[in-house]
Amino acid sequence: MAKNLAFLHLGPRVIGVDAPHEALQLGDTLAAAGLAVPQISSERMSYADLEIRRRHTEAGLTRKAVEGAWADVCRKLYKARSDVVVSQPGFLDAPLHQAALALDGLFGFKVHLVLTPAVVPADPAALLGPWAELVTRPERIHVVPVGEGLSPLDFSREVVRVAERVRREREARRFLKRARRAA
């Protein structure tokens, strides 16, 4: 059985979209494309960010207040039992050990990173920072230039475009694999 895909939007923040995960939950663009966006409050997503990046004290919270927030998010992703999208723009700034911890929570998914810089850099790996060491396959790194910003609906459409391209490539690989077996 094939693993489900997880599209993790790392950032940078999209101008015009205040709460990216909540923006993805609006409308039916992603659902129509077969992508699940679990219903998670912006507060819980913020707690998950604070937990992974160890910034709870800066926010005036105790470790106990944020502990398990990312695990809760990941549980909701698994319960979707389909390809999922989650947006955590703060994770882009996480150092290697924190990025690895976030990625561990997505074990069982084929994780694809979605980056939203204003301008496409010559080397997307430079934008990724420590994430480049964790997700080494270039076909799992997707850059969506946002220029001056996007509306929430346009942001959702761009994520759908990325997901459809990944699914087409996945299906082409399956077809070639079956053709090789038959030959």
N, C-alpha and C positions, 0 to 999 in steps of 0.2 A: 504494500500500500504506500502510495506517495505521501510524503510529508506535506503538511499545509505550509503555505507561505506566510511570512510575517513581514510586513513593510513597516519599518521603524523610521519615522521621520525624525532626524536628528537636529535639523536646523540648518543654518541660523534661522531665527524667527522670521516669519513671513510678514512683511509690512502690510497692514490692513487686516490681519487676522490676529486678534488679541489672545484668544484661547484656542490654539490649533486643534487640540483633540476634540473639544466641543464643536468647533467649526466642522470637523469631519463627520460628527454625529448628525448634523443638520441635513435635511433633505434626504433624497433617496438615490442620489447619484452613485454612491459606493455600493449600496444594497443591490441596485439594479445590475451592477457589474459583478455581483457575487462576493463582495468584500464586506466582512463584518467589522463594525466599529463598536466595541463594547461600550455600554452606557456607564461611564465613569465620570464622576464630578471633577470639575477643575481643581477643587480643593484636594481631592485624593491624588490626582495627577501631580499636583504641586508637592504633596507629601512624598510621593514616590521619587520625585526629582531630588528633594532634600535628603531623603534616605540614601539614595545611591551616591550622590555627590558629597555626602557628609556635611551638609550645610545647615542642619537643623538648629544649631546654636545661634547662627547668624540671624535666623528667622525668629529667635526667641522661643524655640520649642525644645522639649526634651527628646532624647533618643527614643524613649518609649512611645512618645506620641506619633512618631513617623515609622517606627519599626514595623515591617511587614507590608508596607504600602505597595512596594513594587511587586511583591509576591501576590498580593490581592489583584493587582492589575494583570499579572501573568495568568493567574487562575481564570480570570474572566476571558482572557484571550483563548485559553485552552477550551473552555466551555463552549465557545462559539463553534468549534468543530468545523472550521472552514478557513479560508484565507482571511487574514486579519490586517488591520491598519491601526497603528498607534503612533501618536505624535508626542515626543518629548524633546523639544528643542534645547533644553538645558543640558542634555546628555552629551552634546557635542563638545562641551568644555571639560568633560570628565577625564581625569588621568587614566592611564592604562588599567590599573587594578580595579578602578571603579567601573570603567567601561566593560571589563571582563565580567564583573559581577552582574551588571545589567544584562549582558548577553547570555550569561548562564541561566537567567530566569526564562529565557526563550528557547531553552533546550527542547528539541523535538520539532521545531519549526525550521524551515529554510529561511534564514533571515536576510532580507534585502534592506540596505540602507538608502534612504531618500534624503538628499541634501538640497537645500533651497537657497543658494547664494544669489546675490544681486546680479553677479556676472559669473559666467562659467570660467573657472580657472584653467590654465593649461594642464595642470596636474591635479585632478580631483583628490588624489591621495594626500596632497599637502593640506587640503581643507579638512580632511578627516582627522588628522592628528593621530592619537593612539588607536583609534578605531581601525586604521589602515593595517595595523598588525593583527587585528582580530578577524577582520573580514578581508581576506587576501584575494578572493576571486573577483576580478574586475567586473564580471557580469552581474555581481550582486551589489554594485554601487551605482546609484542612479542620481544624476544631477539635473535638477529642474530649475533653470534660471527664472527668477521672479522679477528682476528689474526693479521697477518702482513699487512693486507690491502686487498682490492678487486679492480678489474677493474670495470669501470662503468657498463659493461655488466653483470658481476657477481653480482654486487649490485642490478641491475634491476631484475635478476633472483631470487635473495633471496627475494625481495619484492613480486614477483609473487608467490613464494612458500608459503609465509605467507598468501597472499590473498586467494589462492586456499584452504588452510587449513581452513581458517575462513569461506569461502563460503560452504565448505563441512559440517562443523559443523552446520552452519546456516540451511542448507537444512535438515540435520538429525533432528534438533529440530522441524522444520516445519512438517516433516513427522510424528514424534512422536505426535505432537499436533493434527494433522488430525486423526491419528489412535485413539487417546484418545476420540476425538469427535464422531467418528464413532462407538465406542464400547458402 
